[in-house]
Amino acid sequence: MNHPAVERTLRTGYPAMNYRTNEYCVDMFGETVCTGDEILVFQDSFFLAGALTEREKEILELLGATYEEAQ
């Protein structure tokens, strides 16, 4: 038994479609950030707030990071 995306590709010749069209970017830890997600911005870097622990958030806040919404 193959993965459904593989089955679709074998059947139609087209790879599975990516329906997540609102991707923003990838943060410093490799987390996918989409438009509207809450991020913490520190200098030239950003982090997906939902993927951080409370301690990591506190440290970034102490260093001067700000909360923003991914555009």
C-alpha distances in whole Angstrom, upper triangle without the diagonal:
4,7,9,12,10,9,12,14,13,14,17,18,19,17,17,20,22,24,26,29,31,30,34,33,32,35,36,33,30,30,29,32,32,35,37,36,39,39,42,44,46,48,45,42,40,38,35,38,35,33,36,38,41,43,42,43,46,47,46,48,51,50,51,47,47,45,44,41,39,40
4,6,8,6,6,10,11,10,12,15,15,15,14,13,17,19,21,23,25,28,27,30,30,29,32,33,31,27,27,26,29,29,32,34,33,36,36,39,41,43,45,42,39,37,35,33,35,33,31,34,36,40,41,40,41,44,44,43,46,48,48,48,45,44,42,41,38,36,37
4,5,5,6,9,10,11,12,14,15,14,12,11,14,15,17,19,22,25,24,27,26,26,28,30,28,24,24,23,25,25,29,30,29,32,33,36,37,39,41,39,36,34,32,29,32,29,28,31,33,36,38,36,37,41,41,40,42,45,45,45,41,41,38,37,35,32,33
4,5,5,6,9,10,10,12,13,12,10,9,12,13,15,17,20,23,23,26,26,26,29,31,29,25,24,23,25,25,27,29,29,32,33,36,37,40,42,39,36,34,32,29,32,29,28,32,34,37,39,37,38,41,42,41,43,46,45,45,41,41,38,37,34,31,32
4,5,5,6,9,10,10,11,9,7,5,9,11,13,15,18,21,20,24,23,23,26,29,27,23,22,21,23,23,25,28,27,30,31,34,35,38,39,37,34,32,30,28,30,28,27,31,33,36,38,36,37,40,41,39,41,44,43,43,40,39,37,35,32,29,30
4,5,5,6,8,10,10,9,7,8,12,14,16,19,21,24,23,26,26,26,29,31,29,25,25,23,26,26,29,31,30,33,34,37,38,40,41,39,36,34,33,30,33,31,30,33,36,39,41,39,39,43,43,41,44,47,46,46,42,42,39,38,35,32,33
4,5,5,6,9,10,10,9,9,13,16,18,20,23,26,25,29,29,29,32,34,32,28,28,26,29,28,31,33,32,36,36,39,41,43,45,42,39,37,35,33,36,33,32,36,38,41,43,41,42,46,46,44,47,50,49,49,45,45,42,40,37,35,35
4,5,5,6,7,7,7,7,10,13,15,18,20,23,23,27,27,27,31,33,32,28,27,25,27,26,28,31,31,34,35,38,40,42,43,41,38,36,35,32,35,33,32,36,38,41,43,41,41,45,46,44,46,49,48,48,44,43,41,39,35,33,33
4,5,5,5,5,5,7,10,13,16,19,20,24,23,27,26,27,30,32,31,27,27,25,27,26,29,31,31,35,35,38,39,41,43,39,37,35,34,32,35,33,32,36,39,42,44,41,42,45,46,44,46,49,48,47,44,43,41,39,36,33,33
4,6,6,8,9,10,14,17,20,22,24,27,27,30,30,30,34,35,34,30,30,28,31,30,32,35,35,38,39,42,43,45,46,43,40,39,38,36,39,37,35,39,41,45,47,44,45,49,49,47,49,52,51,51,47,47,44,42,40,36,36
4,6,8,10,11,14,17,19,23,24,28,28,31,31,32,35,38,36,32,32,30,32,31,33,35,36,39,40,43,44,46,48,45,42,40,39,37,40,38,37,40,43,46,48,46,46,50,50,48,51,54,53,52,49,48,45,43,40,37,37
4,5,8,10,12,16,18,21,22,26,26,29,30,30,34,37,35,32,31,28,30,29,31,34,34,38,38,42,43,45,46,43,41,39,38,36,39,37,36,40,43,46,48,45,46,49,50,47,50,53,52,51,47,46,44,41,38,35,35
4,7,10,12,15,18,21,22,25,25,28,28,29,33,35,34,30,30,27,30,29,31,34,34,37,38,41,41,44,45,41,39,38,37,35,38,37,36,39,42,45,47,45,45,49,49,46,49,52,50,50,46,46,43,41,38,35,34
4,7,8,12,14,17,18,21,21,25,25,26,29,32,31,27,27,24,26,25,27,30,30,34,34,37,38,40,41,38,36,34,34,32,35,33,33,36,39,42,44,41,42,45,45,43,45,48,47,46,43,42,40,37,34,31,30
4,6,9,12,15,16,19,19,22,22,23,26,28,27,24,23,21,23,22,24,27,27,31,31,34,35,37,38,35,33,31,30,29,32,30,29,33,36,39,41,38,38,42,42,40,42,45,44,43,40,39,37,34,32,28,28
4,7,9,12,14,17,17,20,21,21,25,27,26,22,21,19,21,20,22,25,25,28,29,32,33,36,37,34,32,30,28,26,29,27,27,30,33,36,38,36,36,40,40,38,40,43,42,41,38,37,34,32,29,26,26
4,6,9,10,14,14,18,18,20,23,26,25,21,20,17,19,17,19,22,22,26,27,30,31,34,35,32,30,28,27,25,27,26,26,29,32,35,37,35,34,38,39,36,38,41,40,39,36,35,32,30,26,23,23
4,5,7,10,10,14,15,16,19,23,22,18,17,14,15,13,16,18,19,22,23,26,27,30,31,28,26,24,23,21,24,22,22,26,29,32,34,31,31,34,35,32,34,38,37,36,32,31,28,26,23,20,20
4,6,9,10,14,15,17,20,24,23,20,17,14,15,12,14,16,17,21,22,26,27,30,31,29,27,24,23,20,23,21,22,25,28,31,33,31,30,34,35,32,34,37,36,35,31,30,27,25,21,19,18
4,6,6,10,12,14,17,20,20,17,14,11,11,9,10,13,13,17,18,22,23,26,28,25,23,20,19,17,19,18,19,22,25,28,30,27,27,30,31,29,30,33,33,31,28,26,23,21,18,15,15
4,6,9,11,14,17,21,21,18,16,12,12,9,9,13,14,17,18,22,23,26,27,24,23,20,20,18,20,20,20,24,27,29,31,29,28,31,32,29,30,34,33,31,27,26,23,20,17,14,13
4,6,9,12,15,19,19,17,14,10,9,6,6,9,10,14,15,19,19,23,24,22,20,17,17,15,17,17,18,21,25,26,29,26,25,28,29,26,27,30,30,28,24,22,20,17,13,10,9
4,6,9,11,15,16,13,11,7,6,4,6,10,10,13,13,17,17,20,22,19,17,15,14,13,16,16,16,19,22,25,27,24,23,26,27,24,25,28,27,26,22,21,18,16,13,10,10
4,7,9,13,14,12,11,8,5,5,5,9,9,12,11,14,14,17,18,16,14,12,12,11,14,15,15,18,21,23,25,22,21,24,24,21,22,26,24,23,19,18,16,13,11,7,7
4,7,10,11,9,8,6,5,7,9,12,11,13,11,14,13,16,17,14,12,10,10,10,14,15,14,16,20,22,24,20,20,23,23,20,22,25,23,22,18,18,16,14,13,9,10
4,7,8,5,5,5,6,9,11,14,12,13,11,13,13,15,16,13,10,9,9,9,12,13,12,14,18,20,21,18,18,21,21,18,20,23,21,21,17,18,16,15,14,11,13
4,5,5,5,7,7,10,13,14,11,12,9,10,10,11,13,11,8,6,5,6,10,12,10,11,15,17,18,14,14,18,17,14,17,19,18,18,14,15,14,13,13,11,13
4,6,7,10,10,14,16,18,15,14,11,11,11,11,12,10,7,6,6,9,12,13,11,11,15,17,17,13,14,17,15,13,16,18,16,17,14,15,15,15,16,14,17
4,6,9,11,14,17,18,15,15,12,12,13,13,15,14,10,9,7,9,11,12,9,10,13,16,16,12,14,17,16,14,17,19,18,19,16,17,17,17,18,16,19
4,6,9,13,16,17,15,15,13,14,15,16,17,15,12,11,9,9,13,13,10,12,15,19,19,16,17,20,19,17,20,23,21,22,18,19,18,18,18,15,18
4,6,10,13,14,11,12,11,13,14,16,18,16,13,10,8,7,10,10,8,10,14,17,18,15,15,19,19,17,19,22,21,21,18,18,16,16,15,13,16
4,7,10,12,10,12,11,14,15,17,19,17,14,11,10,8,11,11,10,13,17,19,21,18,18,21,21,19,21,24,23,23,19,19,17,16,14,11,13
4,7,9,6,9,8,11,13,15,17,16,13,10,8,6,10,10,10,13,16,18,20,17,16,20,20,18,19,23,22,21,17,16,14,12,10,7,10
4,6,6,9,10,13,15,18,20,18,16,13,12,9,12,12,13,16,19,21,23,20,19,23,23,21,22,25,24,23,19,18,15,12,10,7,8
4,6,9,10,14,15,18,20,18,16,13,13,11,13,14,15,18,21,22,25,22,20,23,24,21,22,25,25,23,19,17,14,11,8,5,5
4,7,9,13,14,18,20,19,17,14,13,11,12,12,15,17,20,20,23,21,18,22,23,20,20,24,24,21,18,15,12,9,5,5,6
4,6,10,12,16,18,18,15,12,10,7,8,8,11,13,16,17,19,17,15,18,20,17,18,21,21,19,16,14,10,8,6,5,8
4,7,10,13,16,16,14,10,9,6,6,7,10,11,14,14,17,15,12,15,17,14,14,18,18,16,12,10,7,6,5,6,10
4,6,10,13,13,10,6,5,5,5,8,10,10,13,14,15,13,10,13,14,11,12,15,15,13,10,8,6,5,6,6,10
4,7,10,11,8,5,5,7,6,10,11,9,12,12,13,10,8,11,11,8,8,12,11,10,6,5,5,6,9,9,13
4,7,7,6,4,7,9,9,13,14,13,15,15,16,13,11,13,12,9,9,12,11,9,5,5,6,7,10,10,13
4,6,5,6,8,12,12,16,15,14,16,16,15,12,11,12,11,7,9,11,8,7,4,7,9,11,14,14,16
4,6,8,11,15,15,19,19,17,20,20,19,16,15,16,14,10,12,13,10,9,7,10,12,13,16,15,17
4,7,11,14,16,19,19,18,21,21,21,17,16,18,16,13,15,16,13,12,10,12,14,13,15,14,16
4,7,11,12,16,15,14,17,18,18,14,14,16,14,11,13,15,13,12,9,11,12,12,14,13,15
4,7,9,12,12,11,15,16,16,13,12,15,14,10,12,15,13,12,9,9,10,9,11,10,12
4,6,9,8,8,11,13,14,10,9,13,12,10,12,15,14,13,10,10,10,10,11,10,14
4,6,6,7,11,12,14,11,10,14,14,12,14,17,16,16,12,12,10,10,10,9,13
4,5,5,8,9,12,9,7,11,12,10,11,15,15,15,11,11,8,9,10,11,14
4,6,8,10,12,11,10,13,15,14,14,18,18,18,15,14,11,12,12,12,16
4,7,10,12,10,10,13,14,13,15,18,18,19,15,16,14,15,14,14,18
4,7,8,6,6,10,11,10,12,15,15,16,13,14,13,15,15,16,19
4,5,5,6,9,10,11,12,14,16,17,15,16,15,17,18,19,23
4,5,5,6,9,10,10,12,14,15,14,15,14,17,18,20,23
4,5,5,6,9,10,11,12,14,13,15,15,18,20,22,25
4,5,5,6,9,10,11,13,11,13,13,16,18,19,23
4,5,5,6,9,10,11,9,10,10,13,15,17,20
4,5,5,6,9,10,9,11,12,15,18,20,23
4,5,5,6,9,9,12,13,16,19,21,24
4,5,5,6,5,8,10,13,16,17,20
4,5,5,5,7,9,12,16,17,21
4,5,7,10,12,16,19,21,24
4,6,9,13,16,19,20,23
4,6,10,13,16,18,20
4,7,10,13,14,17
4,6,10,12,15
4,7,10,13
4,6,9
4,6
4
